[in-house]
Amino acid sequence: MRIPDIAPGAKVLALGHYQPANIVTNDDLAKTMDTNDEWIQSRVGVKERRVAPDGESVEDMATIAGGKALAASGLSPEDVDLVIVATCTLETQIPNAAAVVGHRLGIKAPGAFDVNAACAGFCYALATASAAVRGGSARHVLVVGSEKLSSWVDWTDRSTAVIFADGAGAAVVGPSDVPGIGPVVWGSSGDKSEAIAIKDRDNYLYQEGQTVFRWATTALHPVALEACARAGVDPSELSAFVPHQANLRIIEAIARKLGAEQAVIARDIVHAGNTSAASIPLALSRMLERGEVRSGGLALTLGFGAGLTYAGQVIEIP
Ligand SMILES: CC(C)(COP(=O)(O)OP(=O)(O)OC[C@H]1O[C@@H](n2cnc3c(N)ncnc32)[C@H](O)[C@@H]1OP(=O)(O)O)[C@@H](O)C(=O)NCCC(=O)NCCS
């Protein structure tokens, strides 16, 4: 047996994102359910969210975001040999989204699989991509988080409809002489697996809001700190903290405990809602586009959600 030449490190080469055009404001929701802008902003932090129309699928959004990341990387489709899509809102079980997205982007016969770790999915997929590049199983990997939560939310249920939304974010991962993706810290609390669930195809997304809120605000900052420690990075060295955009109060509670006062905190939820596995690459790509973070700085990602699953790693911003 022979092991191929392995890369000393892997890094994110480029990012891309896509959001559906249709904006739904809190006032729009208040027309169809018993809620209001003040409650949603103070309890969840969302002002507006994007909702994809009937004909626009998880795969459609993933293809657009993935195509943008690929274009920004300067690579051609032939350079990519693995596609991973993190999602938990596909309409069908098969085919997987990764094979469809790879084909649509003209990537020839890539390895292709989906990851379902709910809102932590992108961080799981990124860690897997990094390991594949470092281990010689892939040269360049397209990693996409894409979600259409609007298809799985009951639009008359104010406890979920005000939170979730649609969108996609993508990253191209490739080899690097200096590591640009730190070791992942990942885990799960399967004892709380019923706290967020879609029971079957006849049911909508259900969550025990307060159970999730308590868990997220007490169990996750040690994961964030450990991801920094494993990467040999002090929180004071971070340029950005990009947690899953679940709820602004959760984001700010974890950020306070992380103690990275100098870091820009992603607050993309305000305009994008909670887009599950898409939220981290979507937020970081938008922050980069707006010039809020600089290329070369260090960002801490932290995904968490149904399962309950979590994962985080330090990455160099492309
Ligand atoms: C869902 C969540 C926003 C609810 O907030 P909360 O403070 O726990 O709210 P509660 O359910 O206790 O309800 C508080 C009050 O607001 C009301 N309320 C609930 N949803 C409302 C809404 N959308 N609009 C207006 N009022 C609402 C309730 O009826 C209740 O009223 P009452 O006090 O008169 O009985 C919060 O629990 C949460 O964010 N949890 C985490 C969920 C999450 O992040 N999920 C994604 C994980 S990836």
PDBQT file of the ligand as one rigid body, heavy atoms in Angstrom, charges set to zero:
ROOT
HETATM    1  C1  LIG A 401     -38.238  30.242  20.604  1.00  0.00    +0.000 C 
HETATM    2  C2  LIG A 401     -37.861  31.368  21.550  1.00  0.00    +0.000 C 
HETATM    3  C3  LIG A 401     -37.551  32.629  20.748  1.00  0.00    +0.000 C 
HETATM    4  C4  LIG A 401     -39.049  31.656  22.430  1.00  0.00    +0.000 C 
HETATM    5  O1  LIG A 401     -38.678  32.666  23.364  1.00  0.00    +0.000 OA
HETATM    6  P1  LIG A 401     -39.089  32.521  24.882  1.00  0.00    +0.000 P 
HETATM    7  O2  LIG A 401     -38.573  33.695  25.555  1.00  0.00    +0.000 OA
HETATM    8  O3  LIG A 401     -38.636  31.161  25.334  1.00  0.00    +0.000 OA
HETATM    9  O4  LIG A 401     -40.649  32.596  24.745  1.00  0.00    +0.000 OA
HETATM   10  P2  LIG A 401     -41.786  31.708  25.397  1.00  0.00    +0.000 P 
HETATM   11  O5  LIG A 401     -42.090  30.552  24.514  1.00  0.00    +0.000 OA
HETATM   12  O6  LIG A 401     -41.482  31.457  26.855  1.00  0.00    +0.000 OA
HETATM   13  O7  LIG A 401     -42.970  32.720  25.332  1.00  0.00    +0.000 OA
HETATM   14  C5  LIG A 401     -42.955  33.967  26.053  1.00  0.00    +0.000 C 
HETATM   15  C6  LIG A 401     -44.218  34.710  25.746  1.00  0.00    +0.000 C 
HETATM   16  O8  LIG A 401     -44.166  35.192  24.389  1.00  0.00    +0.000 OA
HETATM   17  C7  LIG A 401     -45.262  34.665  23.640  1.00  0.00    +0.000 C 
HETATM   18  N1  LIG A 401     -44.804  34.386  22.301  1.00  0.00    +0.000 N 
HETATM   19  C8  LIG A 401     -44.193  33.244  21.856  1.00  0.00    +0.000 A 
HETATM   20  N2  LIG A 401     -43.883  33.385  20.563  1.00  0.00    +0.000 NA
HETATM   21  C9  LIG A 401     -44.305  34.602  20.189  1.00  0.00    +0.000 A 
HETATM   22  C10 LIG A 401     -44.240  35.312  18.985  1.00  0.00    +0.000 A 
HETATM   23  N3  LIG A 401     -43.691  34.810  17.866  1.00  0.00    +0.000 N 
HETATM   24  N4  LIG A 401     -44.730  36.558  18.968  1.00  0.00    +0.000 NA
HETATM   25  C11 LIG A 401     -45.274  37.111  20.036  1.00  0.00    +0.000 A 
HETATM   26  N5  LIG A 401     -45.369  36.487  21.219  1.00  0.00    +0.000 NA
HETATM   27  C12 LIG A 401     -44.865  35.241  21.293  1.00  0.00    +0.000 A 
HETATM   28  C13 LIG A 401     -45.686  33.418  24.393  1.00  0.00    +0.000 C 
HETATM   29  O9  LIG A 401     -47.018  33.089  24.137  1.00  0.00    +0.000 OA
HETATM   30  C14 LIG A 401     -45.465  33.822  25.808  1.00  0.00    +0.000 C 
HETATM   31  O10 LIG A 401     -46.516  34.656  26.226  1.00  0.00    +0.000 OA
HETATM   32  P3  LIG A 401     -47.056  34.591  27.758  1.00  0.00    +0.000 P 
HETATM   33  O11 LIG A 401     -45.898  34.990  28.607  1.00  0.00    +0.000 OA
HETATM   34  O12 LIG A 401     -48.192  35.561  27.742  1.00  0.00    +0.000 OA
HETATM   35  O13 LIG A 401     -47.474  33.167  27.953  1.00  0.00    +0.000 OA
HETATM   36  C15 LIG A 401     -36.631  31.002  22.417  1.00  0.00    +0.000 C 
HETATM   37  O14 LIG A 401     -36.997  29.985  23.331  1.00  0.00    +0.000 OA
HETATM   38  C16 LIG A 401     -35.479  30.555  21.605  1.00  0.00    +0.000 C 
HETATM   39  O15 LIG A 401     -34.939  31.313  20.837  1.00  0.00    +0.000 OA
HETATM   40  N6  LIG A 401     -35.015  29.321  21.789  1.00  0.00    +0.000 N 
HETATM   41  C17 LIG A 401     -33.933  28.782  20.999  1.00  0.00    +0.000 C 
HETATM   42  C18 LIG A 401     -34.481  28.316  19.694  1.00  0.00    +0.000 C 
HETATM   43  C19 LIG A 401     -33.423  28.190  18.656  1.00  0.00    +0.000 C 
HETATM   44  O16 LIG A 401     -32.457  28.907  18.641  1.00  0.00    +0.000 OA
HETATM   45  N7  LIG A 401     -33.638  27.250  17.764  1.00  0.00    +0.000 N 
HETATM   46  C20 LIG A 401     -32.763  27.012  16.702  1.00  0.00    +0.000 C 
HETATM   47  C21 LIG A 401     -31.650  26.169  17.154  1.00  0.00    +0.000 C 
HETATM   48  S1  LIG A 401     -30.627  25.834  15.815  1.00  0.00    +0.000 SA
ENDROOT
TORSDOF 0
